[in-house]
Amino acid sequence: MLQVLGLEQYSIAHHNGSSHGISRIIRLAYHEDPAYVPLLKRAYELWRELEQETKQDLLCITGSIDTARGDLQGYNGFKKSLQSAQEHNLEHEILTGDEVNARFPGYSLPSDFMAVYQPEGGILASELCIAAHIKAAQSLGAHFHAPEKVEAWKVDDATGIVTIFTDQGQYTARKLVLTAGSWMPDIMPELQSAVVVERQVIGWFSVKHPDPDCCTPSGKFPVFLLQDETDYWYGFPQFGYNGLKIGKFHRGNNIVAHPKDLDRTVSLDDEQMMRGAISKFFPVANHEMTKAAVCMFTTTQDSHFIVDLHPKHKQVVVCSACSGHGYKFCSVMGEILADLALTGKTQHDIDFIRFNDARPGQKDMMHSLQQRGAPVKPPPTSFPSKL
């Protein structure tokens, strides 16, 4: 009989990691790499199944906008998103900045911007999704202990049994799945060279416009990823809280040595940073900042996930689905991790996010973990961690 135990160092719903709050973006047009799109298609299916099972509204469709100057040199998120849409035959439209502004009055893009509009983008109600997954797992017999912190683990080479040590005791298991987010290097120190923890600030800005629905999920304000000359922004319509929500990917000087060192105070500099983008691209929301919050990204050097069997201990599954774009994959990641734990393989194509000593930051790690003798596959295409 299969027995499953989940261990969480905080409460099941807490504000110390990367998945709290009421909203996360989900999108199909994917500038990070077209290889993510098949995983996203399955993620959508599983989110909708979870909605049916729990009779909750977890996924709100708004459409998505990926936009940048059409002639932006170097990495161009608009062109990369367009490539993914074309490669996977996703429904999409190519719009100029002026066409975006005319269709979606909450936007004020420069006329030389180009955009990919993909109608299936939207918002996941993140904490409701977590609670729904927990409830569904419990209904199938899974157990959860929280708060209970994992402090260490070891594998008995003779028996293959894994022992997990926590601040309240210890457990033995045939398989172990590690999904500790920003605390992954604590329980797998070899990851120190492969990931960093980033401070991330988000804010909500009050909207004033003759049309009260101009920045709501009514079809008039898609979620967005917006790239200008130096920065990459993301944002949401008003959803749950009063105000348009915005954040900036990979802000400079934001690396923290450890999650415990994270400064959770929102400063005037933080507000001014976000207001700069609001005033330029979404002036209808250049008013009171009604709320702000600080969370974390756990970011790899190539900004792709790490999902694989442990290179030395095949009964241990390692998952860092991260780098500021992972939440939307929770549903399909659960399926992949279950596959790997139960059978050691998965039907999903995850070769591009497996351990690979050709990926940045992983060569030393792979050496220290006695890298596998399998042929080395080419690393995934990197996108910029900083612009």
Phi, psi and omega per residue, in radians:
M1 nan 2.287 -3.137
L2 -1.309 2.237 3.061
Q3 -2.118 2.345 -3.073
V4 -2.232 2.295 3.090
L5 -2.216 2.215 3.036
G6 -1.793 2.353 -3.140
L7 -2.059 2.229 -3.110
E8 -2.283 2.213 -3.056
Q9 -1.243 -0.402 3.075
Y10 -1.936 -2.805 3.038
S11 -1.321 2.926 -3.129
I12 -1.065 -0.729 3.020
A13 -1.904 1.951 -3.120
H14 -2.494 2.935 -3.042
H15 -1.950 0.448 -3.058
N16 -1.763 -0.102 -3.027
G17 -2.048 -2.308 -3.044
S18 -2.170 0.092 -3.014
S19 -2.150 0.178 -3.102
H20 -1.509 3.101 -3.108
G21 1.643 -3.099 -2.987
I22 -1.763 -0.153 -3.013
S23 -2.610 2.467 2.977
R24 -2.429 2.558 -3.137
I25 -1.344 2.487 2.918
I26 -2.238 2.422 -3.058
R27 -2.704 2.699 -3.139
L28 -1.773 -0.750 3.062
A29 -1.180 2.113 -2.864
Y30 -2.292 1.756 -3.094
H31 -1.161 -0.436 -3.058
E32 -1.071 -0.689 3.068
D33 3.117 2.299 3.099
P34 -1.030 -0.365 -3.124
A35 -1.124 -0.328 3.097
Y36 -1.320 -0.358 -2.986
V37 -1.066 -0.785 3.082
P38 -1.023 -0.644 3.079
L39 -1.136 -0.679 3.134
L40 -1.147 -0.706 3.117
K41 -1.029 -0.737 3.101
R42 -1.219 -0.625 3.102
A43 -1.036 -0.786 3.098
Y44 -1.009 -0.788 3.136
E45 -1.018 -0.773 -3.086
L46 -1.259 -0.601 3.056
W47 -1.098 -0.721 -3.137
R48 -1.208 -0.600 3.047
E49 -1.111 -0.709 3.124
L50 -1.119 -0.672 3.069
E51 -1.046 -0.768 -3.133
Q52 -1.123 -0.755 -3.099
E53 -1.151 -0.673 -3.041
T54 -1.730 -0.119 -3.113
K55 0.954 0.753 3.088
Q56 -2.186 2.639 3.028
D57 -1.548 1.868 -3.077
L58 -1.944 -0.397 -3.048
L59 -2.129 2.090 -3.139
C60 -1.946 2.024 -3.097
I61 -1.488 2.196 3.123
T62 -2.164 -0.247 -2.872
G63 1.448 2.841 3.136
S64 -2.348 2.572 3.076
I65 -2.068 2.214 2.955
D66 -2.013 2.075 -2.969
T67 -2.458 2.579 3.075
A68 -2.859 2.966 2.997
R69 -1.063 2.344 -3.084
G70 -1.068 -0.531 -3.111
D71 -1.784 0.287 3.139
L72 -1.040 2.199 -3.108
Q73 -1.451 2.837 -3.116
G74 1.313 -2.519 -3.135
Y75 -1.189 2.212 -3.101
N76 -2.224 1.819 -3.073
G77 -1.082 -0.599 3.081
F78 -1.051 -0.855 -3.108
K79 -1.154 -0.651 3.132
K80 -1.182 -0.703 3.098
S81 -1.139 -0.720 3.094
L82 -1.065 -0.736 3.106
Q83 -1.010 -0.780 -3.123
S84 -1.148 -0.671 3.126
A85 -1.149 -0.727 -3.139
Q86 -1.232 -0.719 -3.091
E87 -1.120 -0.565 -3.083
H88 -1.920 0.263 3.071
N89 0.941 0.750 3.097
L90 -1.408 2.478 3.017
E91 -1.071 2.277 -3.136
H92 -2.853 2.844 3.013
E93 -2.248 2.589 3.023
I94 -1.811 2.132 -3.065
L95 -2.165 2.587 2.960
T96 -1.406 2.902 3.080
G97 -0.987 -0.744 3.141
D98 -1.111 -0.659 3.126
E99 -1.194 -0.650 3.056
V100 -1.071 -0.816 -3.099
N101 -1.089 -0.673 -3.128
A102 -1.196 -0.657 -3.110
R103 -1.405 -0.626 -3.061
F104 -2.160 1.622 -2.963
P105 -1.143 -0.179 3.053
G106 -1.346 -0.264 -3.134
Y107 -1.591 2.635 3.022
S108 -2.496 1.169 -3.081
L109 -1.404 2.577 3.016
P110 -1.066 2.654 -3.062
S111 -1.170 -0.375 3.130
D112 -1.551 0.098 3.048
F113 -1.416 2.610 3.005
M114 -2.114 2.658 -3.068
A115 -2.467 2.566 2.926
V116 -1.780 2.099 3.028
Y117 -1.785 2.158 -3.140
Q118 -2.144 2.064 -2.932
P119 -1.233 -0.186 -3.071
E120 -1.674 -0.014 3.067
G121 -1.120 2.828 -3.124
G122 3.114 -2.680 -3.014
I123 -2.254 2.361 2.946
L124 -1.765 2.325 3.061
A125 -1.369 1.568 -2.805
S126 -1.049 -0.892 -3.102
E127 -1.207 -0.599 3.045
L128 -1.110 -0.639 3.107
C129 -1.120 -0.738 3.118
I130 -1.067 -0.844 -3.135
A131 -1.072 -0.670 -3.139
A132 -1.159 -0.713 3.101
H133 -1.127 -0.734 3.124
I134 -1.075 -0.825 -3.128
K135 -1.078 -0.732 -3.140
A136 -1.134 -0.716 3.124
A137 -1.146 -0.731 3.117
Q138 -1.097 -0.625 3.136
S139 -1.135 -0.361 3.111
L140 -1.712 0.093 3.043
G141 1.826 0.028 3.116
A142 -1.252 2.684 3.104
H143 -2.092 2.631 3.121
F144 -2.319 2.368 3.042
H145 -2.040 2.088 3.123
A146 -2.704 2.354 -0.033
P147 -1.448 2.323 3.050
E148 -2.699 2.032 -2.994
K149 -1.648 2.253 3.011
V150 -1.330 2.198 -3.112
E151 -1.850 -0.483 -3.140
A152 -2.941 2.919 3.045
W153 -2.665 2.738 3.083
K154 -2.609 2.733 3.118
V155 -1.983 2.268 3.035
D156 -1.386 1.945 -3.066
D157 -1.102 -0.461 -3.110
A158 -1.331 -0.717 -3.062
T159 -1.817 -0.353 -3.065
G160 1.397 0.023 -3.125
I161 -1.330 2.428 3.110
V162 -1.723 2.322 3.017
T163 -1.926 2.265 -3.131
I164 -1.954 2.207 -3.135
F165 -1.843 2.232 3.136
T166 -2.129 3.100 3.098
D167 -1.302 0.009 3.132
Q168 -2.207 -0.032 -3.135
G169 2.769 -2.684 3.102
Q170 -2.559 2.752 -3.097
Y171 -2.389 2.698 3.006
T172 -2.065 2.568 -3.094
A173 -2.665 2.786 3.043
R174 -1.431 -0.496 -3.124
K175 -2.380 2.632 3.106
L176 -2.353 2.336 3.062
V177 -2.021 2.122 -3.121
L178 -1.758 2.050 -3.137
T179 -2.448 1.028 -2.958
A180 -1.645 0.157 3.076
G181 1.036 -2.265 -3.098
S182 -1.173 -0.202 3.110
W183 -1.668 0.117 -3.139
M184 -0.960 -0.762 3.132
P185 -1.105 -0.366 3.088
D186 -1.180 -0.653 -3.067
I187 -1.842 -0.080 3.011
M188 -2.522 1.373 -3.002
P189 -0.978 -0.421 -3.141
E190 -1.075 -0.360 3.136
L191 -1.315 -0.098 -3.133
Q192 -0.946 -0.639 -3.105
S193 -1.440 -0.156 -3.013
A194 -1.864 -0.375 -3.082
V195 -2.346 2.697 2.987
V196 -2.279 2.750 3.093
V197 -1.790 2.246 -3.118
E198 -2.018 2.392 2.998
R199 -1.312 2.322 -3.089
Q200 -2.259 2.219 -3.121
V201 -1.996 2.386 3.061
I202 -2.257 2.632 -3.133
G203 -2.444 2.731 3.090
W204 -2.046 2.280 -3.053
F205 -2.144 2.287 -3.067
S206 -1.104 2.457 -3.078
V207 -1.839 2.367 3.030
K208 -2.283 2.038 -3.081
H209 -2.807 2.559 3.129
P210 -1.001 -0.543 3.092
D211 -1.622 1.898 -3.079
P212 -1.132 -0.276 -3.123
D213 -1.722 0.152 -2.987
C214 -1.161 -0.373 3.138
C215 -2.209 0.649 3.098
T216 -1.980 2.914 3.131
P217 -1.338 0.548 -3.071
S218 -1.505 0.109 -3.049
G219 1.814 -0.058 -3.112
K220 -1.768 -0.096 3.116
F221 -2.569 1.675 3.080
P222 -1.236 2.690 2.927
V223 -1.064 2.708 -3.045
F224 -2.443 2.680 2.822
L225 -2.161 2.148 -2.999
L226 -2.256 2.186 -3.126
Q227 -2.004 2.176 2.976
D228 -1.899 -2.797 -3.013
E229 -1.089 -0.564 -3.026
T230 -2.189 -0.250 -2.956
D231 -2.324 2.807 3.085
Y232 -2.219 2.090 -3.065
W233 -1.967 2.723 3.024
Y234 -2.440 2.682 -3.105
G235 -2.922 3.015 -2.969
F236 -2.373 2.714 2.903
P237 -1.214 3.055 3.054
Q238 -1.095 2.189 -3.064
F239 -2.667 1.817 3.132
G240 1.484 -0.965 3.096
Y241 -1.762 2.814 3.105
N242 -1.391 1.924 3.050
G243 2.326 2.677 3.013
L244 -1.284 2.309 -3.063
K245 -1.739 2.347 -3.130
I246 -2.488 2.597 3.045
G247 -2.582 2.912 -3.106
K248 -2.140 2.261 3.100
F249 -1.269 2.333 2.892
H250 0.904 0.991 3.079
R251 -1.152 2.506 -3.135
G252 -1.141 2.689 3.075
N253 1.012 0.691 -3.082
N254 -2.119 0.226 -3.126
I255 -1.389 2.323 3.069
V256 -2.021 2.541 -3.060
A257 -1.169 -0.582 -3.069
H258 -2.745 2.629 3.127
P259 -0.912 -0.578 -3.138
K260 -1.155 -0.314 -3.122
D261 -1.592 0.024 -3.064
L262 -1.140 2.229 3.047
D263 -1.476 1.948 -3.080
R264 -1.662 0.133 3.090
T265 -1.446 2.256 3.093
V266 -1.551 2.084 -3.031
S267 -1.678 2.963 3.039
L268 -1.085 -0.639 3.088
D269 -1.078 -0.699 3.083
D270 -1.053 -0.814 -3.133
E271 -1.095 -0.780 -3.115
Q272 -1.113 -0.626 3.093
M273 -1.047 -0.849 -3.135
M274 -1.228 -0.674 -3.114
R275 -1.124 -0.507 3.091
G276 -1.019 -0.747 3.107
A277 -1.295 -0.674 3.120
I278 -1.040 -0.849 -3.082
S279 -1.132 -0.552 -3.083
K280 -1.435 -0.745 -2.981
F281 -1.948 -0.357 -3.093
F282 -2.438 1.042 -3.041
P283 -1.079 -0.326 3.079
V284 -1.095 -0.323 -3.132
A285 -1.913 0.243 -3.125
N286 -1.460 1.115 -3.103
H287 -2.368 -2.595 -3.064
E288 -1.045 2.367 2.942
M289 -1.419 1.878 -3.004
T290 -1.435 -0.367 -3.115
K291 -2.836 2.646 3.025
A292 -2.601 2.714 -3.115
A293 -2.633 2.778 3.114
V294 -2.133 2.313 3.026
C295 -2.392 -2.786 -3.071
M296 -2.345 2.573 2.840
F297 -1.873 2.471 2.954
T298 -1.871 1.896 -2.865
T299 -2.036 2.254 3.030
T300 -1.454 2.899 -3.096
Q301 -1.171 -0.475 3.083
D302 -1.811 0.101 3.113
S303 1.104 0.339 3.021
H304 -1.809 2.856 -3.137
F305 -1.238 2.918 2.911
I306 -2.160 1.973 -3.139
V307 -2.455 2.007 -3.061
D308 -3.015 2.960 2.885
L309 -1.245 2.574 3.061
H310 -1.010 2.319 -3.065
P311 -1.014 -0.483 -3.123
K312 -1.811 -0.682 -3.060
H313 -1.957 1.742 -3.028
K314 -1.242 -0.195 3.077
Q315 -1.502 0.032 3.121
V316 -1.980 2.209 3.121
V317 -1.828 2.326 -3.087
V318 -1.991 2.259 3.123
C319 -2.410 2.057 2.916
S320 -2.210 1.503 -3.135
A321 -1.636 1.676 -2.598
C322 -2.504 -2.592 3.030
S323 1.109 0.447 3.044
G324 1.431 0.124 3.118
H325 -2.426 0.477 -3.001
G326 -1.683 -0.437 -2.942
Y327 -0.992 -0.734 -3.062
K328 -1.014 -0.352 -3.109
F329 -1.554 0.012 -3.045
C330 -0.882 -0.785 -3.053
S331 -1.120 -0.830 -3.121
V332 -1.311 -0.530 3.085
M333 -1.097 -0.665 3.074
G334 -1.024 -0.721 3.117
E335 -1.154 -0.757 -3.139
I336 -1.120 -0.788 -3.107
L337 -1.154 -0.641 3.061
A338 -1.117 -0.748 3.083
D339 -0.992 -0.885 -3.078
L340 -1.120 -0.701 -3.125
A341 -1.187 -0.683 -3.035
L342 -1.504 -0.599 -3.024
T343 -2.184 -0.202 -3.107
G344 1.404 0.057 3.131
K345 -2.616 2.962 3.117
T346 -2.520 2.634 3.097
Q347 -1.276 -0.310 -3.115
H348 -1.392 2.535 3.115
D349 -1.416 1.796 3.112
I350 -2.091 0.286 -3.110
D351 -0.992 -0.578 -3.070
F352 -1.324 -0.177 3.103
I353 -2.092 0.238 3.065
R354 -1.397 2.926 2.994
F355 -0.989 2.460 -3.091
N356 -2.866 2.084 -3.071
D357 -1.250 -0.081 3.002
A358 -1.502 -0.169 3.077
R359 -1.391 2.538 -3.127
P360 -0.989 2.315 3.071
G361 1.440 -0.022 -3.043
Q362 -1.852 -0.201 -3.072
K363 -1.083 -0.882 3.135
D364 -1.106 -0.685 3.130
M365 -1.090 -0.799 -3.125
M366 -1.116 -0.666 3.110
H367 -1.098 -0.762 -3.100
S368 -1.207 -0.394 -3.140
L369 -1.717 0.238 -3.132
Q370 1.001 1.289 -2.985
Q371 -0.945 2.663 -3.124
R372 -1.153 2.746 3.117
G373 -1.545 0.056 -3.131
A374 -1.181 2.687 3.111
P375 -0.994 2.493 3.130
V376 -1.409 2.196 3.103
K377 -1.559 2.730 3.087
P378 -1.062 2.501 3.119
P379 -1.223 2.800 3.090
P380 -1.195 2.800 3.074
T381 -1.192 2.214 -3.127
S382 -1.412 2.593 2.888
F383 -2.061 2.814 -2.898
P384 -1.227 2.289 3.005
S385 -1.334 -0.405 3.046
K386 -2.477 2.462 -3.102
L387 -1.783 nan nan
